Amino acid sequence: MAASCASTLPSLSFVSSSSSSSSSNSPRWFRRSRVVAMASVGQKVYAPGVAVSEGNGGLQKIDLKSPHGSEAEIYLFGACITSFKAPNGKDLLFVRPDAVFNGQKPISGGIPHCFPQFGPGPMQQHGFARNVNWSIADSEVTEGDPAVTLELKDDSYSRSMWDFSFQALYKVSLHSTSLSTTLKITNMDDKPFSFNSALHTYFRASITGVSVKGLKGCKTLNKDPDPKNPLEGKEEREEVTFPGFVDCIYLGAPSELILDNGLGDKIAISNSSWSDAVLWNPHLQMEACYKDFVCVENAKIETVQLEPKQSWVAEQKIELV
């Protein structure tokens, strides 16, 4: 599910011990002016534009509403963002028709987490962060724009697969034409640990008209035709299209990609610290819905290693151009 523009291809043992730098430098579009904190989570009081309600299957969800007319929806189960509507009412994200909201299986669609493992490996597919409940740590509003921070900590379930103490903080901020996220992973243990991560973003699309710009020159790990033995290559196209099954990793991807979703929208996908990208469309493997979505994922394929008390921060911004 990913490839790179880097000169060396990392190993595909996705939870290993190779190291990666930890960075908390934020691009300009993540720097906020004065933040007014309004949350008192214990008293169920949240910042203006932040509301908690019952969603599908009785699962708790958070609704963010901007005074500019944009909206977002986040389920506490998996900290999964399932909707991001621009002021024109169009939802840029896609939830698959086979998605279940029962608290037992990850939500298939929106923006699920892959942590602490990307892809197959020693634990369940894509790790455990997408199929456990996160908690609300804080909410705030800045210049009318609402934001919420969710938290995940280790417990007996996570330790049964990955025996480390950690804290994950996931801040979701809604703006007039964009949605930004900040993921911060902190090692709370007394020993180092390593992980991989990704945001498995599903965009609403008309697949025959989809293209992604910005990946030319990247080294690729193409999982078609053999997902167990990805074919190494180099992306030569200015625009990547989806004429059939696509499952490809782009290593060392640029900090911004432009997605044309085939529905008349162009979406800028910007990031810091997500060093790689993944393009995926299952084609006939999901005949009921493959024409209606495309996955363009920010990922960290090379393993991140954190020493005790060290943190890794990665940011993403999805903006309607």
Buried (B, 14 or more C-beta within 10 A) or exposed (E): BBBBBBEEBBEBEBBBEEBBEBBEEBBEBBEBEEBEEBBEBEEEEBBBBBBBEEBBBEBBBBBBBBEEEBBBBBBBBBBBBBBBBBEEEBBBBBBBEEBEBEBEEBBBBBBBBBBBBBBBBEBEEBBBBBBBBBEBBBBBBBEEBBBBBBBBBBEEEBEEBBEBBBBBBBBBBBBBBBBBBBBBBBBBBEEBBBBBBBBBBBBBBBBEEBBBBBBBEBBBBBBEEEEEEBEEEEBEEEEBBBEEBBBBBBBBBBBBBBBBBBBEBEBBBBBBBBBBBBBBBBBEEBEEBBBBBBBBBBBBBBBBBBEEEBBBBBBBBBBBE
